[in-house]
Amino acid sequence: MKKKDVEFFKELLTNRLEELLHQADNTVVGMTDPKENFPDPTDRASLEADRNFMLRIRDRESKLIKKIKNALDRIENGTFGICETCGEDIDIKRLMARPVTTQCIDCKTKEEAQEKALGI
């Protein structure tokens, strides 16, 4: 992979990481703010449903943060853009679509087919 491509992905991943961390901070602040006391149980249930939904989103984002950090580590050690399964270069189009990927499209397709066959 070209040095300019690596720098592009490093900047892209760093910006996305900062954005996710900022959103996580806002969620924590929003959840710790004292809320109104709702006399109507329906209003309270609606608030709780919204909170649960937000927590599920943040959980997914937490997993993405870990993947982004791993991708940044791979950039630093020179293994970014190399498939961890077959050792071939990952196509730049795939990296543009999913910069945190660790597998080329062929290996990922085979892995997904195997998972489907095993019912995982």
Secondary structure, DSSP 8 states (H G I E B T S, - for coil): --HHHHHHHHHHHHHHHHHHHHHHHHHHHHHHS-----SSHHHHHHHHHHHHHHHHHHHHHHHHHHHHHHHHHHHHHT-TTB-TTT--B--HHHHHH-TT--S-HHHHHHHHHHHHHHT-
